Amino acid sequence: MPDDSLSRLADVIRQGLRSVPEKGVRPLLEGLFGERFPKRHFEPSVIRDAYALASVEERDGVPFAGLIHPDNPPSGPYGGTSVVWFPTSENGSLIGFGVGTRGLSPDEGILTKPGHRRRLVALRRYLKELGVEAWTKSDPSALNQLVPKAARDRFPGFERVFQRYGSEMYCNARVPDDPEVARKVVQAFVDLYAHERNWQILQGFKAESEKLLGYIWDRTFEAVDAEQMNEVLKARRFVILQGPPGTGKTRLAEQIRRDFFGGHGITVQFHPAVTYEDFLVGLSPDAEAGSLRFGVRPGWLVEAARLAKDGPTLLILDEINRADLAKVLGEAVFLFEPGEVGGEHPRRVRLAHAVDGTHEFSLPHGLFVLGTMNTADRSIAPIDIAIRRRFAFVTLLPQRSVVAAQKLPLALTIFDQLAGVFVEHVPDDSLDLLPGHAYFLATDEEALCQRFRYELVPLLDEYLRQGLIGPAASELQAVRDTISDIATV
């Protein structure tokens, strides 16, 4: 572990009030400037050291220290976002992000930006991987919302902190006693705070900071691989893989069937003309009959059930939400209960027409169903709750690592610019419009520009024309124009 200002600061923080520097914590915080961050970012007013409150006997004597906006007064209440920790005598320290008691100003731009909230969620995922207990508020700017009891209960020993600052704290983590892990936790909060403030990182610690921010970026969009999907399928049996266009949903579904089902199964595509008769059972003209007659035609689900008698079978329902599911599934929706498939007493329905000599139909134990769903198509009605509860949903989002792996710098640059607009500015209900990584894959730069010109730019134009991304339209327009200029050179 390096012997630097951040390490020394982390060591004091992890020990809480068991180790209080003789000169206070201000020198430790000041030491970050000039070593980790340029000195030009330092103002005396950015540091708060209220360790002295530990000796106050009143109920609200809660010691703390941290970094705040430099426009605040040198003492007294402050406003805006801060990275702050609360030391205790017996439980170490609670570190986190909070809003000063004077409110959001002068940091409304940070606290109300979707990107800030999304980075906090990614930070929590990173801390979880370190084995560190953490919590984030859904809206950092909601000062009228207390830290919920379920979250407070996860941090025993810090009750007084929540009593005093329960409205202001919006991201908390318990600093562990392990020195190395404690340093990683403190670094995560300090460097992310510096990133939000647009502070530069000096060369000696630039690689370390960029690595951390890379971790956080990667965890902004959780990755899903075939093995994880297969585990969900085996546990829940009926799963829908959802996500924006170009994220490889169909490709992943086919990979799962190939790698984990030995290619055993059926792939069908849903669309508005798909009917109950296509999916379950219907009648069709008998071309070989000497007179006009109709025979029973088993649908895709019945065919897949027959195959499943010979071993595990995967039925892939591509673009599942493009059909009228209530009509297509009919009474078969009753069968889609993971815990009641196969066995001695499986769920059964009575079909309108006899199949294999019987009207009774049930799903065999070896049948699994995987649907894919495009979340960006606003012309399609959402899946109703009765059907939705019978499926597990896994979201497949654009993956930067896939774009980076092809080693086309232009592809990665444009992906980062476009993803940055969506992450920073787009509201939650439009985040699933972010074009998938497939739009950025090509054999060379010339082919990439062709894809940009004829696939990506038209898609972005449609988003802008329909007003689908709200307040982020001007930001998206700027990136769209950059892409268009590159693609038409």
Steps between C-alpha positions, in 0.01 A plus 500: 500500500652840402609747767316808379252758627199291400634193682569701815154656479336160452686363800364775724147463359484123552597535868230756575554685828754244616763693304459878489804688363640757739456775241162372382419362157538828308872439424413156362235646268729786397766241415282371215552827316841514344547125525183348351321809366651823369534773762286733288194298607566582866323769694501511882122491490487154334598327826281441803643350818238461772670226700474734800127420519597164646535670836157662482255326732183628335291265289602657170875496562596292196869532401580502129753618243514521124519704180236753392443757224756784522230769467373417849597711803804378696284389793139437593229337287587433137317404182557273202643152481784380720704190567491458876568242768372456854746345748384314811679362802402136455377450144760664282362745243209537265603669175272636232364778286266753653328830436579790732222613732469824298370304203600413143665830405763543359495142367155466343671408173665195657227388737216508246691341213400139416866413442591577862235266631600225257865525603395458861314180414812376319709601803276291724552200269875553514498520880289186519771318306745616769272350766405846632151587620364798304173680423390770256189718490295481181503880465796689658310831477196375698578672831155419637580128495666344803738208472247212522495280807601193298816687396572641846477151649787392276734742678476428875689743720425806286152578630597853608632575151165412345307686768694816422561468125244243385358741241833619365689172452440333164782244473656315794761229552656346807878538488649158583786456743717325241756768394516401133124476453450820701732683261302374200175618658636846584660528157169413333317782676779757470579434135134486397444829683799647314355372172169675569692820578708466182820493702802368316707211636875548512713262297618286791146385580333544163512131405356397836216749472422413138486133593246575771286720275520225237363252753215738578426558131492124435257453787267773374370239254507156655633235265319171441667198342369168373595311815309743723198483272508121508503506880194726502326272249568189707373673813195680352429297184311785324716806433481812282825661387427869447706797386561770238553416132843376406592343835512144363191356666419253222867408461527428873181293497632288213835463678322368809310245295822392326730490804267377775224311316714337233306688233181323610198726462296728276533870413190689386442870451194676634329778303151656489361222278597215734190329642395255767481236227866561410616474858281232660264305275271564204341354189649503152379369160600142425656521154506122454132445574272421209241742628512824694598424857711648777756334721643594838825694470721511812651839572854594597452437871359152441785419260757616754329293771530191279873565449550548875401138564838406350705740712538865604352723230507878456211679330619845390225757446676780315341848526244358742332834569412565135205261521179537701616269779166471677341361182799295387556324834132447574442245775864390473604793721372286790785254432778757536571443870863391551435294811210304350650361181552126466489277807209283614239775500587757232265780404273403213266677261233364268565577134225580255624221272647163592874461445659155507160357593430722801362842581715523813828688467782576743859618471769234544784545747759534223342805331645848550377820336716804420342810348677807364350847521604834350445766767551793261190446286243742643230384254457172685272469801676385820453146626212483747566411863331158490736383228801694627500331840538160337835593345832606644647804324867553426615827344777498241657846463769634264845378602801726457734202536359347181572819306849532652589140414492563124776765538347768278575827686234696309230252600591529867521880485153535349355236731633689803362831374156358429484291818614806694198698378261225603662430837539866595178657372230256391218417747451142613205428272714580195831340601406179319517694172880501509609324178665166566861410439413332168474846341870552575639171368671485162797342325675832442448874529349536153236237574441664837428837339255332262321349797492837674363675192229252404405341833598704805431855377151410364416339836608812691302716256190295578554548874532876450204521264271321744629693802581178682785618723353819640746750652802321354401586141752781456785286637403212273472732200857616553636143510279402207651781292852391595426144389343623176801717422739209555289256300468725192865607465 
